Amino acid sequence: MGVVHYVEPETRENSRMDIVIVYGEEEHIVELKIWHGEKYRQDGIVQLEEYLDSRNATKGYLLSFSFLKNKEYTKQWIETETKGYKVFEVTV
């Protein structure tokens, strides 16, 4: 069983996902963001929800890169407020 990955594959609506990793029968959708505050985080979650909708998936991954001196590292599963998707969120 091999691992396949796609960088910026298109959705049905012609938007582009950042990374899709295919392992066996499962697709893992990853949204990459640079930390610019809570509003951008929420926008990233909404964007990830749209990608999950387009792939009929229920979980995804949000990876945020913070360049703040006093950044807070996170790694946690969250449930999205609007659609109830599971998202593994990591901030580095």
N, CA, C and O atoms as a Tinker XYZ file with bonds, in Angstrom:
   368  protein
     1  N      0.850000   -1.162000    0.000000    73     2
     2  CA     0.000000    0.000000    0.000000    64     1     3
     3  C      0.895000    1.225000    0.000000    63     2     4     5
     4  O      1.684000    1.414000    0.926000    81     3
     5  N      0.787000    2.047000   -1.012000    73     3     6
     6  CA     1.609000    3.237000   -1.099000    64     5     7
     7  C      0.869000    4.475000   -0.652000    63     6     8     9
     8  O     -0.357000    4.499000   -0.545000    81     7
     9  N      1.647000    5.492000   -0.396000    73     7    10
    10  CA     1.091000    6.794000   -0.032000    64     9    11
    11  C      1.223000    7.707000   -1.233000    63    10    12    13
    12  O      2.286000    7.787000   -1.848000    81    11
    13  N      0.157000    8.388000   -1.564000    73    11    14
    14  CA     0.150000    9.339000   -2.667000    64    13    15
    15  C     -0.229000   10.689000   -2.079000    63    14    16    17
    16  O     -1.054000   10.760000   -1.168000    81    15
    17  N      0.364000   11.753000   -2.589000    73    15    18
    18  CA    -0.030000   13.075000   -2.127000    64    17    19
    19  C     -0.193000   13.996000   -3.332000    63    18    20    21
    20  O      0.456000   13.835000   -4.366000    81    19
    21  N     -1.075000   14.958000   -3.157000    73    19    22
    22  CA    -1.322000   15.956000   -4.185000    64    21    23
    23  C     -1.121000   17.326000   -3.546000    63    22    24    25
    24  O     -1.587000   17.568000   -2.433000    81    23
    25  N     -0.446000   18.201000   -4.231000    73    23    26
    26  CA    -0.262000   19.566000   -3.759000    64    25    27
    27  C     -1.164000   20.464000   -4.598000    63    26    28    29
    28  O     -1.072000   20.483000   -5.825000    81    27
    29  N     -2.026000   21.199000   -3.931000    73    27    30
    30  CA    -2.993000   22.111000   -4.533000    64    29    31
    31  C     -3.885000   21.457000   -5.590000    63    30    32    33
    32  O     -4.010000   21.980000   -6.697000    81    31
    33  N     -4.511000   20.312000   -5.260000    73    31    34
    34  CA    -5.476000   19.755000   -6.209000    64    33    35
    35  C     -6.739000   20.610000   -6.246000    63    34    36    37
    36  O     -7.083000   21.259000   -5.259000    81    35
    37  N     -7.424000   20.609000   -7.376000    73    35    38
    38  CA    -8.639000   21.411000   -7.534000    64    37    39
    39  C     -9.842000   20.673000   -6.978000    63    38    40    41
    40  O     -9.908000   19.444000   -7.000000    81    39
    41  N    -10.799000   21.458000   -6.475000    73    39    42
    42  CA   -12.086000   20.910000   -6.061000    64    41    43
    43  C    -13.051000   21.046000   -7.227000    63    42    44    45
    44  O    -12.697000   21.574000   -8.281000    81    43
    45  N    -14.266000   20.568000   -7.032000    73    43    46
    46  CA   -15.282000   20.692000   -8.081000    64    45    47
    47  C    -15.612000   22.157000   -8.384000    63    46    48    49
    48  O    -16.030000   22.488000   -9.493000    81    47
    49  N    -15.421000   23.030000   -7.387000    73    47    50
    50  CA   -15.724000   24.448000   -7.562000    64    49    51
    51  C    -14.513000   25.242000   -8.042000    63    50    52    53
    52  O    -14.524000   26.472000   -7.996000    81    51
    53  N    -13.477000   24.555000   -8.498000    73    51    54
    54  CA   -12.253000   25.155000   -9.032000    64    53    55
    55  C    -11.435000   25.924000   -8.002000    63    54    56    57
    56  O    -10.599000   26.747000   -8.378000    81    55
    57  N    -11.654000   25.677000   -6.710000    73    55    58
    58  CA   -10.739000   26.225000   -5.720000    64    57    59
    59  C     -9.651000   25.180000   -5.490000    63    58    60    61
    60  O     -9.775000   24.042000   -5.942000    81    59
    61  N     -8.599000   25.561000   -4.798000    73    59    62
    62  CA    -7.467000   24.650000   -4.636000    64    61    63
    63  C     -7.215000   24.327000   -3.172000    63    62    64    65
    64  O     -7.059000   25.220000   -2.340000    81    63
    65  N     -7.179000   23.034000   -2.873000    73    63    66
    66  CA    -6.800000   22.577000   -1.543000    64    65    67
    67  C     -5.285000   22.635000   -1.455000    63    66    68    69
    68  O     -4.601000   22.533000   -2.473000    81    67
    69  N     -4.753000   22.797000   -0.247000    73    67    70
    70  CA    -3.295000   22.879000   -0.120000    64    69    71
    71  C     -2.643000   21.517000   -0.328000    63    70    72    73
    72  O     -1.791000   21.369000   -1.204000    81    71
    73  N     -3.032000   20.524000    0.466000    73    71    74
    74  CA    -2.426000   19.194000    0.350000    64    73    75
    75  C     -3.499000   18.137000    0.582000    63    74    76    77
    76  O     -4.326000   18.270000    1.484000    81    75
    77  N     -3.482000   17.092000   -0.230000    73    75    78
    78  CA    -4.309000   15.913000    0.002000    64    77    79
    79  C     -3.370000   14.719000    0.003000    63    78    80    81
    80  O     -2.632000   14.488000   -0.954000    81    79
    81  N     -3.411000   13.964000    1.097000    73    79    82
    82  CA    -2.590000   12.757000    1.222000    64    81    83
    83  C     -3.529000   11.563000    1.138000    63    82    84    85
    84  O     -4.500000   11.479000    1.889000    81    83
    85  N     -3.243000   10.644000    0.230000    73    83    86
    86  CA    -4.064000    9.449000    0.072000    64    85    87
    87  C     -3.262000    8.271000    0.626000    63    86    88    89
    88  O     -2.152000    7.981000    0.179000    81    87
    89  N     -3.861000    7.607000    1.610000    73    87    90
    90  CA    -3.237000    6.429000    2.220000    64    89    91
    91  C     -4.268000    5.316000    2.188000    63    90    92    93
    92  O     -5.259000    5.352000    2.917000    81    91
    93  N     -4.029000    4.335000    1.344000    73    91    94
    94  CA    -5.020000    3.285000    1.162000    64    93    95
    95  C     -6.280000    3.874000    0.551000    63    94    96    97
    96  O     -6.231000    4.482000   -0.518000    81    95
    97  N     -7.394000    3.698000    1.218000    73    95    98
    98  CA    -8.676000    4.219000    0.745000    64    97    99
    99  C     -8.995000    5.599000    1.330000    63    98   100   101
   100  O     -9.992000    6.211000    0.945000    81    99
   101  N     -8.172000    6.090000    2.243000    73    99   102
   102  CA    -8.476000    7.336000    2.950000    64   101   103
   103  C     -7.761000    8.536000    2.343000    63   102   104   105
   104  O     -6.595000    8.455000    1.958000    81   103
   105  N     -8.490000    9.659000    2.264000    73   103   106
   106  CA    -7.911000   10.937000    1.872000    64   105   107
   107  C     -7.792000   11.808000    3.117000    63   106   108   109
   108  O     -8.736000   11.919000    3.898000    81   107
   109  N     -6.639000   12.418000    3.294000    73   107   110
   110  CA    -6.397000   13.316000    4.419000    64   109   111
   111  C     -6.164000   14.709000    3.847000    63   110   112   113
   112  O     -5.174000   14.952000    3.157000    81   111
   113  N     -7.090000   15.618000    4.141000    73   111   114
   114  CA    -7.052000   16.964000    3.577000    64   113   115
   115  C     -6.399000   17.902000    4.586000    63   114   116   117
   116  O     -6.823000   17.988000    5.738000    81   115
   117  N     -5.361000   18.603000    4.135000    73   115   118
   118  CA    -4.575000   19.474000    5.011000    64   117   119
   119  C     -4.646000   20.906000    4.486000    63   118   120   121
   120  O     -4.351000   21.171000    3.321000    81   119
   121  N     -5.044000   21.819000    5.367000    73   119   122
   122  CA    -5.056000   23.244000    5.042000    64   121   123
   123  C     -3.885000   23.895000    5.773000    63   122   124   125
   124  O     -3.728000   23.712000    6.980000    81   123
   125  N     -3.063000   24.653000    5.048000    73   123   126
   126  CA    -1.897000   25.330000    5.617000    64   125   127
   127  C     -2.182000   26.819000    5.729000    63   126   128   129
   128  O     -2.713000   27.427000    4.800000    81   127
   129  N     -1.828000   27.406000    6.866000    73   127   130
   130  CA    -2.046000   28.835000    7.077000    64   129   131
   131  C     -0.858000   29.441000    7.811000    63   130   132   133
   132  O     -0.153000   28.757000    8.554000    81   131
   133  N     -0.651000   30.720000    7.594000    73   131   134
   134  CA     0.279000   31.496000    8.414000    64   133   135
   135  C     -0.573000   32.224000    9.436000    63   134   136   137
   136  O     -1.578000   32.843000    9.083000    81   135
   137  N     -0.177000   32.155000   10.706000    73   135   138
   138  CA    -0.957000   32.733000   11.784000    64   137   139
   139  C     -0.974000   34.261000   11.679000    63   138   140   141
   140  O      0.064000   34.918000   11.753000    81   139
   141  N     -2.177000   34.803000   11.505000    73   139   142
   142  CA    -2.380000   36.255000   11.486000    64   141   143
   143  C     -3.492000   36.641000   12.441000    63   142   144   145
   144  O     -4.076000   37.716000   12.311000    81   143
   145  N     -3.792000   35.776000   13.399000    73   143   146
   146  CA    -4.829000   36.074000   14.372000    64   145   147
   147  C     -6.021000   35.143000   14.258000    63   146   148   149
   148  O     -6.116000   34.315000   13.352000    81   147
   149  N     -6.928000   35.309000   15.212000    73   147   150
   150  CA    -8.080000   34.413000   15.328000    64   149   151
   151  C     -9.001000   34.467000   14.111000    63   150   152   153
   152  O     -9.545000   33.436000   13.714000    81   151
   153  N     -9.188000   35.635000   13.515000    73   151   154
   154  CA   -10.064000   35.721000   12.342000    64   153   155
   155  C     -9.540000   34.854000   11.202000    63   154   156   157
   156  O    -10.317000   34.170000   10.536000    81   155
   157  N     -8.242000   34.876000   10.976000    73   155   158
   158  CA    -7.654000   34.065000    9.908000    64   157   159
   159  C     -7.752000   32.577000   10.235000    63   158   160   161
   160  O     -7.920000   31.746000    9.342000    81   159
   161  N     -7.646000   32.251000   11.516000    73   159   162
   162  CA    -7.825000   30.856000   11.948000    64   161   163
   163  C     -9.238000   30.396000   11.606000    63   162   164   165
   164  O     -9.428000   29.322000   11.034000    81   163
   165  N    -10.230000   31.215000   11.960000    73   163   166
   166  CA   -11.625000   30.863000   11.674000    64   165   167
   167  C    -11.863000   30.758000   10.161000    63   166   168   169
   168  O    -12.573000   29.863000    9.703000    81   167
   169  N    -11.273000   31.666000    9.399000    73   167   170
   170  CA   -11.386000   31.603000    7.940000    64   169   171
   171  C    -10.794000   30.296000    7.405000    63   170   172   173
   172  O    -11.336000   29.695000    6.477000    81   171
   173  N     -9.677000   29.864000    7.999000    73   171   174
   174  CA    -9.046000   28.603000    7.597000    64   173   175
   175  C     -9.934000   27.410000    7.885000    63   174   176   177
   176  O     -9.992000   26.468000    7.096000    81   175
   177  N    -10.630000   27.447000    9.019000    73   175   178
   178  CA   -11.536000   26.353000    9.367000    64   177   179
   179  C    -12.699000   26.306000    8.384000    63   178   180   181
   180  O    -13.082000   25.229000    7.928000    81   179
   181  N    -13.263000   27.465000    8.053000    73   179   182
   182  CA   -14.363000   27.519000    7.080000    64   181   183
   183  C    -13.890000   27.001000    5.719000    63   182   184   185
   184  O    -14.601000   26.247000    5.055000    81   183
   185  N    -12.703000   27.404000    5.316000    73   183   186
   186  CA   -12.145000   26.944000    4.041000    64   185   187
   187  C    -11.970000   25.428000    4.066000    63   186   188   189
   188  O    -12.298000   24.754000    3.090000    81   187
   189  N    -11.462000   24.891000    5.158000    73   187   190
   190  CA   -11.280000   23.446000    5.283000    64   189   191
   191  C    -12.632000   22.736000    5.231000    63   190   192   193
   192  O    -12.750000   21.682000    4.605000    81   191
   193  N    -13.648000   23.297000    5.877000    73   191   194
   194  CA   -14.990000   22.703000    5.814000    64   193   195
   195  C    -15.480000   22.601000    4.371000    63   194   196   197
   196  O    -16.075000   21.594000    3.989000    81   195
   197  N    -15.235000   23.632000    3.573000    73   195   198
   198  CA   -15.651000   23.613000    2.173000    64   197   199
   199  C    -14.942000   22.501000    1.412000    63   198   200   201
   200  O    -15.554000   21.817000    0.592000    81   199
   201  N    -13.658000   22.319000    1.681000    73   199   202
   202  CA   -12.912000   21.240000    1.032000    64   201   203
   203  C    -13.433000   19.883000    1.468000    63   202   204   205
   204  O    -13.564000   18.976000    0.646000    81   203
   205  N    -13.732000   19.733000    2.759000    73   203   206
   206  CA   -14.266000   18.467000    3.257000    64   205   207
   207  C    -15.608000   18.174000    2.597000    63   206   208   209
   208  O    -15.882000   17.032000    2.226000    81   207
   209  N    -16.449000   19.202000    2.449000    73   207   210
   210  CA   -17.728000   19.038000    1.744000    64   209   211
   211  C    -17.505000   18.511000    0.331000    63   210   212   213
   212  O    -18.200000   17.599000   -0.117000    81   211
   213  N    -16.530000   19.093000   -0.365000    73   211   214
   214  CA   -16.311000   18.733000   -1.767000    64   213   215
   215  C    -15.802000   17.303000   -1.923000    63   214   216   217
   216  O    -15.935000   16.716000   -2.997000    81   215
   217  N    -15.219000   16.736000   -0.863000    73   215   218
   218  CA   -14.666000   15.375000   -0.927000    64   217   219
   219  C    -15.483000   14.381000   -0.116000    63   218   220   221
   220  O    -15.081000   13.228000    0.038000    81   219
   221  N    -16.632000   14.817000    0.406000    73   219   222
   222  CA   -17.479000   13.951000    1.252000    64   221   223
   223  C    -16.686000   13.364000    2.415000    63   222   224   225
   224  O    -16.834000   12.189000    2.751000    81   223
   225  N    -15.846000   14.191000    3.019000    73   223   226
   226  CA   -15.027000   13.772000    4.161000    64   225   227
   227  C    -15.581000   14.409000    5.432000    63   226   228   229
   228  O    -16.326000   15.386000    5.369000    81   227
   229  N    -15.218000   13.855000    6.580000    73   227   230
   230  CA   -15.721000   14.376000    7.852000    64   229   231
   231  C    -14.618000   14.842000    8.786000    63   230   232   233
   232  O    -14.893000   15.392000    9.853000    81   231
   233  N    -13.360000   14.624000    8.387000    73   231   234
   234  CA   -12.263000   15.116000    9.219000    64   233   235
   235  C    -11.144000   15.644000    8.345000    63   234   236   237
   236  O    -10.947000   15.200000    7.214000    81   235
   237  N    -10.410000   16.609000    8.898000    73   235   238
   238  CA    -9.316000   17.221000    8.163000    64   237   239
   239  C     -8.284000   17.771000    9.121000    63   238   240   241
   240  O     -8.366000   17.557000   10.330000    81   239
   241  N     -7.311000   18.481000    8.575000    73   239   242
   242  CA    -6.167000   18.944000    9.343000    64   241   243
   243  C     -5.888000   20.407000    9.010000    63   242   244   245
   244  O     -5.882000   20.803000    7.844000    81   243
   245  N     -5.657000   21.203000   10.058000    73   243   246
   246  CA    -5.317000   22.615000    9.903000    64   245   247
   247  C     -3.957000   22.838000   10.537000    63   246   248   249
   248  O     -3.800000   22.687000   11.748000    81   247
   249  N     -2.977000   23.197000    9.725000    73   247   250
   250  CA    -1.620000   23.436000   10.194000    64   249   251
   251  C     -1.306000   24.912000   10.026000    63   250   252   253
   252  O     -1.245000   25.420000    8.906000    81   251
   253  N     -1.104000   25.608000   11.166000    73   251   254
   254  CA    -0.807000   27.041000   11.146000    64   253   255
   255  C      0.640000   27.260000   11.567000    63   254   256   257
   256  O      1.128000   26.657000   12.523000    81   255
   257  N      1.311000   28.136000   10.830000    73   255   258
   258  CA     2.682000   28.498000   11.140000    64   257   259
   259  C      2.677000   29.879000   11.783000    63   258   260   261
   260  O      2.233000   30.852000   11.175000    81   259
   261  N      3.172000   29.960000   13.012000    73   259   262
   262  CA     3.213000   31.234000   13.732000    64   261   263
   263  C      4.660000   31.698000   13.828000    63   262   264   265
   264  O      5.549000   30.927000   14.189000    81   263
   265  N      4.881000   32.958000   13.503000    73   263   266
   266  CA     6.212000   33.528000   13.588000    64   265   267
   267  C      6.319000   34.513000   14.748000    63   266   268   269
   268  O      7.256000   35.309000   14.809000    81   267
   269  N      5.350000   34.455000   15.672000    73   267   270
   270  CA     5.380000   35.302000   16.852000    64   269   271
   271  C      6.460000   34.826000   17.816000    63   270   272   273
   272  O      6.722000   33.627000   17.906000    81   271
   273  N      7.087000   35.749000   18.535000    73   271   274
   274  CA     8.116000   35.364000   19.506000    64   273   275
   275  C      7.521000   34.547000   20.648000    63   274   276   277
   276  O      8.145000   33.592000   21.110000    81   275
   277  N      6.347000   34.901000   21.099000    73   275   278
   278  CA     5.702000   34.213000   22.216000    64   277   279
   279  C      4.554000   33.327000   21.733000    63   278   280   281
   280  O      3.472000   33.332000   22.320000    81   279
   281  N      4.788000   32.578000   20.678000    73   279   282
   282  CA     3.726000   31.763000   20.111000    64   281   283
   283  C      3.319000   30.646000   21.064000    63   282   284   285
   284  O      4.089000   30.196000   21.912000    81   283
   285  N      2.086000   30.227000   20.885000    73   283   286
   286  CA     1.557000   29.111000   21.659000    64   285   287
   287  C      1.459000   27.909000   20.725000    63   286   288   289
   288  O      0.720000   27.937000   19.741000    81   287
   289  N      2.206000   26.857000   21.039000    73   287   290
   290  CA     2.142000   25.635000   20.248000    64   289   291
   291  C      0.869000   24.891000   20.623000    63   290   292   293
   292  O      0.545000   24.761000   21.804000    81   291
   293  N      0.149000   24.403000   19.620000    73   291   294
   294  CA    -1.062000   23.639000   19.890000    64   293   295
   295  C     -1.068000   22.366000   19.069000    63   294   296   297
   296  O     -0.463000   22.291000   18.000000    81   295
   297  N     -1.751000   21.386000   19.578000    73   295   298
   298  CA    -2.083000   20.172000   18.827000    64   297   299
   299  C     -3.298000   19.575000   19.526000    63   298   300   301
   300  O     -3.216000   19.064000   20.642000    81   299
   301  N     -4.424000   19.659000   18.828000    73   299   302
   302  CA    -5.667000   19.230000   19.451000    64   301   303
   303  C     -6.722000   18.919000   18.400000    63   302   304   305
   304  O     -6.725000   19.495000   17.312000    81   303
   305  N     -7.608000   18.008000   18.737000    73   303   306
   306  CA    -8.773000   17.760000   17.916000    64   305   307
   307  C     -9.844000   18.757000   18.323000    63   306   308   309
   308  O    -10.098000   18.946000   19.512000    81   307
   309  N    -10.473000   19.393000   17.346000    73   307   310
   310  CA   -11.596000   20.287000   17.608000    64   309   311
   311  C    -12.767000   19.834000   16.748000    63   310   312   313
   312  O    -12.590000   19.087000   15.785000    81   311
   313  N    -13.949000   20.284000   17.097000    73   311   314
   314  CA   -15.129000   20.047000   16.281000    64   313   315
   315  C    -15.587000   21.396000   15.760000    63   314   316   317
   316  O    -15.748000   22.339000   16.535000    81   315
   317  N    -15.799000   21.498000   14.446000    73   315   318
   318  CA   -16.187000   22.780000   13.879000    64   317   319
   319  C    -17.589000   23.146000   14.350000    63   318   320   321
   320  O    -18.446000   22.283000   14.535000    81   319
   321  N    -17.800000   24.434000   14.539000    73   319   322
   322  CA   -19.067000   24.916000   15.080000    64   321   323
   323  C    -20.222000   24.785000   14.094000    63   322   324   325
   324  O    -21.338000   24.451000   14.492000    81   323
   325  N    -19.971000   25.043000   12.825000    73   323   326
   326  CA   -21.079000   25.083000   11.874000    64   325   327
   327  C    -21.478000   23.713000   11.338000    63   326   328   329
   328  O    -22.664000   23.450000   11.140000    81   327
   329  N    -20.503000   22.837000   11.101000    73   327   330
   330  CA   -20.831000   21.562000   10.458000    64   329   331
   331  C    -20.462000   20.340000   11.288000    63   330   332   333
   332  O    -20.786000   19.214000   10.911000    81   331
   333  N    -19.791000   20.551000   12.409000    73   331   334
   334  CA   -19.456000   19.430000   13.282000    64   333   335
   335  C    -18.370000   18.510000   12.752000    63   334   336   337
   336  O    -18.278000   17.358000   13.178000    81   335
   337  N    -17.541000   18.998000   11.826000    73   335   338
   338  CA   -16.422000   18.191000   11.340000    64   337   339
   339  C    -15.338000   18.102000   12.405000    63   338   340   341
   340  O    -15.203000   18.996000   13.241000    81   339
   341  N    -14.575000   17.029000   12.371000    73   339   342
   342  CA   -13.435000   16.887000   13.264000    64   341   343
   343  C    -12.191000   17.411000   12.541000    63   342   344   345
   344  O    -11.905000   17.030000   11.405000    81   343
   345  N    -11.459000   18.295000   13.228000    73   343   346
   346  CA   -10.268000   18.906000   12.649000    64   345   347
   347  C     -9.133000   18.761000   13.651000    63   346   348   349
   348  O     -9.269000   19.138000   14.815000    81   347
   349  N     -8.008000   18.213000   13.191000    73   347   350
   350  CA    -6.818000   18.161000   14.019000    64   349   351
   351  C     -6.053000   19.450000   13.716000    63   350   352   353
   352  O     -5.566000   19.660000   12.605000    81   351
   353  N     -5.963000   20.301000   14.734000    73   351   354
   354  CA    -5.355000   21.610000   14.562000    64   353   355
   355  C     -3.981000   21.630000   15.219000    63   354   356   357
   356  O     -3.818000   21.237000   16.374000    81   355
   357  N     -2.999000   22.097000   14.456000    73   355   358
   358  CA    -1.626000   22.187000   14.953000    64   357   359
   359  C     -1.108000   23.592000   14.648000    63   358   360   361
   360  O     -1.265000   24.092000   13.534000    81   359
   361  N     -0.489000   24.221000   15.645000    73   359   362
   362  CA     0.177000   25.505000   15.450000    64   361   363
   363  C      1.630000   25.341000   15.828000    63   362   364   365
   364  O      1.946000   24.901000   16.934000    81   363
   365  N      2.511000   25.693000   14.918000    73   363   366
   366  CA     3.958000   25.590000   15.167000    64   365   367
   367  C      4.626000   26.907000   14.879000    63   366   368
   368  O      5.842000   27.028000   15.027000    81   367
